Amino acid sequence: MSLQITLTQFIINQQRLLDDATGDFTLLLNDIAVACKRISHAVNRGAITGKLGSANSENVQGETQKQLDIITNDIMVGSLEWTGHLAGMVSEEIDDIIAIPAQYPKGKYLALFDPLDGSSNIDVNLTVGTIFSILKGQEGHDAKLDDFLQQGSKQVCAGFVLYGPSTMMILTTGHGVNGFTLDQDIGEFVLTHENMTVPEDTSEFAINMSNQQFWEQPVQRYIDECMQGAKGVREKPFNMRWVASMVADAYRILTRGGIFLYPLDRRNPDKPGKLRLMYEANPIGFIIEQAGGACSTGRERMLDVCPCALHQRVPVILGSKNEVDRIDAYHRQYDLG
Ligand code: P6P
């Protein structure tokens, strides 16, 4: 009888390929999986437990927090701070670095996460998710700001968990991308989508069209060409999707290709984009690249961006490689005048 491979079994199999593996990383990923199972349960029961709606508070981003933003953040912190694998954490919901309490040992990894991405959708029962990024820190020391400000190319692991019709974890440790579905009957993530790859071409774009007046010319040009369809220079019709939940749009792109844009927006020069580099663009960008896609700011490979702040925002263009390359080329032509 062939049993489906569990997430733990998969990670241990990968660990065995590494000579210097100590098992710490495997245990950390397992703890993240437990946290996300707890979040899945909390999100699924939001209406039943009366936890939908606003918390009447704002996060560091100045965004109104949902009750479940706070609940899921507490679940992530409470599930990871005691493990002895981390030197510190960063959360979208918390301004400063989250230190490991003195009573717990410190480890060598750093966890950065958006505990509930797309939470504006939670009250209307659309797919939301948890995004996480793992970096190497200095073992045994409280992590400082500079420890976190590493380029996305330094990530040792990135993943996101979708809370949708099914709960899924999409994971990369730098050796491709694999999808695991939570089998509620046994309470385990099992391998269901092996070696996910993003088709290099697409005819489906994802962007919030209501912001069109604020886009720079290269993005205006690209979207105009998509909208012209078969009569225009692209000589084929395009479709559009926009879930307003990055994890949901990213997963669709992983399964059938596509291009996702949350571009530079001229409304506020202090906010070059809406999405955050460290715990949204970098982890999703790492996954998309590992699946054969591409992720850029329009002017730079996302994973090469040198961070200067924990919650800095960046323009995000990701998905099918040939489309990202085209948009990057439009930016170069524009910048050259
Ligand atoms: P808008 C969710 O709030 C999020 O951070 C991403 O998950 C999503 O892609 C984007 O913002 C949606 O933004 O402006 O369309 O609501």
Residues whose N, C-alpha, C, O or C-beta is under 5 A from the ligand:
A	BS01	P6P	D117 G118 S119 N208 A244 S245 M246 V247
